[in-house]
């Protein structure tokens, strides 16, 4: 069964641990040899995120991923710039600082780091169990992510606390389309600066379709429970496309729009992936 690369990389911007970044045309068959991928991303988002003033986020994640058989691991580092009142955090959205301020600031520096480990299994579906419209297998997986607090609390770039997320993933074919789902929950460390932060869950549903041998595209819907006691849940819808530029290079582009006031008004994400030989 042909699948989009749905379990290789994860977005380390506002959709951290949620958006499957490798949704490009290149197939990802199970391989018992180790495979290494290096990815450079660019994320830009603008919106009020439920607050009174607008915030602009620019995020540059660099990720190294290793896959072997059904197992995968990933390390992500990032540079971050935030322009706004200082009450919007990457991956969290609107939060409340212990010391309120109405002034607009420019904050830049190292973002939080991410360490992940995942396991994915493809289960064959016996012939005749489902209508012929469905594919002959189902991919299911689990992923554990740990956010390391490398972002500066003083610069309002992070909470200064460690977060742990667990998510379950699945994908299956319907005709020429691949449907993927993600269900996750984040346990966040209590912050002395952003005192309203709480644990929350998230859900994502999307569909991908191969357009040509080297191109695929799709839609996704992302819902995240608020990470704050005083801001609303986040709902976003996105359109993405992926291109296999060569046997070793691929590019993914995502444009998303918020469906409510607590979301980014609009966001763009680009990721360039290199398969290390």
N, C-alpha and C positions, 0 to 999 in steps of 0.2 A: 504494500500500500504506500502511495506517495504522500508524504507529510511535509508541512512547512517545518522549518527549524524552530520548534516552539519551546525547547527546554535547554537551550545553550546559554543564552545570556539573559539577564534581567536588567531592566532599566534602573539606574541608580539616581534618577531625578525624582520628581514628585510621585512617580509611579513605582518607586523602589519595591522590589519583590513582587510586583504585580504584572507589569507588562512584559510578555515574552519577546525579547528584542530580536531574536534570530529569525523573525518571520520573513525570510527571503526565499528565493526559488530553489536554492541548493538543498538537496535531500540530506538527511542525517541518519544513515543506516547505523545499526548497532555494530560497533567495531571493538574487538577485544584488545587492539593496540591503543596506546595512549595517543590522544589528539590534543594539540595545544592551539588555543586561539587568543589573539590579542585584539582588543577592541578599544577604540577611541570614540567618545560620544560628545555631543553638544546639545544642551537643553536650554531653552529660553521660554520663560512664562511671564505673563503680565496679568494682573487683576487685583481686586480688592480683597479677595479671599475672606469675605464676610466682615472686613474691617472698614473703617471710614475712608482711609487713604489707600492709594494703589501701591503695590509692591512689584518690582521687576527682579526676577531671579535669573541668573546665568550660571550654568552648572557644566563642568567639564570633567566627566568621569573617565578613568583609564582602568580597564579590566583585563585580567589574565584568567583564562578558563582552561581546565583540563578535564577531558572526558575519557573514561576507559570502561568499555562495556556499558552496563546500566548505571554506573556511578559518574558523578560530575562534581567538580569543585570550582570555586571562583573567588578571586580576591579583587576588590575594587577600591581605588583611591580617587580622590577628586579635588579639584579647585572650585571655589564657589565665590560668587559675588551677589550681594543682595542690596537693592536700593529701595528704601521705604522706611516706615516708622519702626521697624525692628520687632514686630509681633507676628511675623510669618516665617516659618521654618520649612526647609526642604523636607519632604516626606510627611510633614504634619499639617501644613496649612496654617490657618490662623490660631494663635495661642496668645496667652496673656502674660506679660512680664510682671514680676513682683514690683518693679519700679516703672510706673507708666511714664510715657513721654510722647508728646505730639510732634516732635521734630523729625524731619526726614533725614536719614543718614545713609551713608555708603559704606557697606561692610564687605570686606573681601579677605580671602585666606584659604586655608586648607579645609575641606569639607570632612564629614564623617567618613570612615572607612567601612567596608562591608566584607564579611567572610561568609561564604555559603557552601553547603554540601547538599547534593540532591541525588535521588535515585528514581529511575524511570524504567518501567517494564511494559512491554507490548504483549497483550494477551490476544491470541487468535480466537475468533468467534466461529463456532461450528456452522457449517453451511446449512441454510434453511432456518436458523434461529431468528434472524432478522430479515426484513424485506431486502430485495436485491439492491435497493437504493443505497443502503448502508454499506460501509466497507467491511472487510473481512477481519479486522482487528481493532482493538481499543488500547490506547496508550494511557497509562496512569502513572502518577509520580508524586513524590513528596519532597519538599525542600525546607531545610532549616537555615535561617539567615541570622547572623549576629552583627549588629551595628556597633562598631567600636567608636567611642566618643573622641575622635581626633579633631573635631571642629571646635573653634574657640567659643566659649560661653560669653566671654567679655565682649566679643564682636557680634554677638547675637547670631552666630552661624550654626549653633547646635545647643543641645540641652546639657551636654557634659555628662550624660549618663548612657549606659549600655542598654540597647534594646534587643529583644529576641523575637523573631517571627517564624511561624510554622505555616506552610501552605500546602494544600493538596491540589494536584493538577490532573487534567484529563484532556484527551483529544481523540476525535474519531471522524471518519469520513461520511459525508452525505452527498452522493453523486460525485461531482468534481470539486466539492468544497470540503475543507477541513474545519470542524467546529472545535474550539478549545474553551475550557472553563478553568477558573482558579478560585479557590476558597481559602482564605487565610486569616490569621489572627496575630496581632502584635502585642507583646508584653513589654511595656516601657518602664524604664527606671524613673523614680520620682526625682524631679528637678527642683532645686532651691531657687532657681531664677524664674522658670516657667512653671508656676505652681498649679496650674489647672490641667496639666497633661494627664491623660488617662489611657488605659488599654483600649484597643478597638479592633474590629474585624474588617475584612474587605472581600469583595466579590468582583470577578471579571468574566465576561462572556464575549467571545469574538468569533469571527469566521474569516477564513483565508481561502484564496482561490489562486491557482496557478494560471497565469495569463499566457505566458510563453515558456519556452524551455529555460529561460534565464530570468523571468520576471514573475512576481506574485503580488497580490494586493488584498486588502481586507478591511473590515470594520471591527471596532471593539467598543464595548461599554464597560465603564469602570465605576464601581460604587465603593466608597470607603466611609466607614463610620468616623465621626469626628474624633480627633485626638484631644479635644479640649472640652471643658465643661460649658464654655460660653460661646462656642461657634457651632455651625450646623454641619451636617454630613456633606461629603463631596460626591458629586456626580459629573462624569465627563464622558464624552463620546469622541472617538478618534477614527481617522482614516489614515491608513499606512500603505506603503509600497516597498517592495524589496527587489534588489537587482543583484544577480550573481555576475560580477564584473569579470571574473576569471576563475580559474580553479582554486585560487588562494584568496581572492579579495571579494567581499560582498558589502553592499550598502543598504541600509534601511532608513526610511524617512517616515515620521509620524507627525500629523497635525491634529490637534485636539481642541475642543471647545467645551467650556463649562456649561452645565445645565441648570445651575443655581448660583446664588450669590456667594457661597462658601468656596466655590471652585475657581481655578484660574480662568480668566475671561477667554484667553487663547494661549496655546503653547505649541512649540515646535521642538521635535527631537530628531537628531541625525546620529547614526552610528556606522562607523567604518570598521569592518572586521577583517583581520588577516589570519589565515590558517598557517601556523608555523610548521614548516617542513623539517 
